[in-house]
Amino acid sequence: MKYFKAIAAMSLNRVIGADGKIPWHLPDDFKWFKQMTMGNVVVMGRKTFESLGRPLPNRKNLVLTKHPQRLIKKMPEIFGQYHEWRGGKHLKRAYQFHFSKLGEKNETEIFIFKSLDKLDPQEFPTDIFICGGAQIYEQALPRCSDLYLTLVKREIENGDAFFPKFENKFEPVEEIKDTPEFKIVHYRHKSLLK
């Protein structure tokens, strides 16, 4: 059985975002995120995708939104570079749109889905990382086997997006890195620790 994995960074007071941005700059944590997700699938909500301003390169970008046409129209500079394929009866996954760059050999693609329920981790050959925002984490964490959490060692006063409670469902299994600014902990879903 294959499950989703989650990757996130939160402050001591659970903040993950402020005004649509990450409220800290930690290059080593960004390197860690890139190392973990490169060549894999990343799942994010519309707001997270818009805040990035582009798809994450060399990854399959799965964007969740109830209004795909609005997203496409709002970001013509992104979607105009990609060839659009629409989901159909012959496709296993019920995604609404699939964008890829013709003739390019990299693995940067954008899939747009309306719901997390339409995603089946078994259909992807690589890991699938849930990477934000707050609502997507809340929906997805019960379906995740692993959580890779960066704990930023500071409190953020102006945060407006918060990481959901997970402690009752996940157990720490490994401390991956500990620096003066942050620490990365690998958690496993308690139901899989038996």
Secondary structure, DSSP 8 states (H G I E B T S, - for coil): ---EEEEEEEETT-EEEBTTB-S---HHHHHHHHHHHTTSEEEEEHHHHHHH-S--TTSEEEEE-S-HHHHHHH-HHHHTTSEEEE--TTSSS--SEEEE-TT--S--EEEEES-GGG--GGG-SS-EEE---HHHHHHHGGGEEEEEEEEESS--TT--EE----TTTEEEEEEEEE-SSEEEEEEEEGGG--
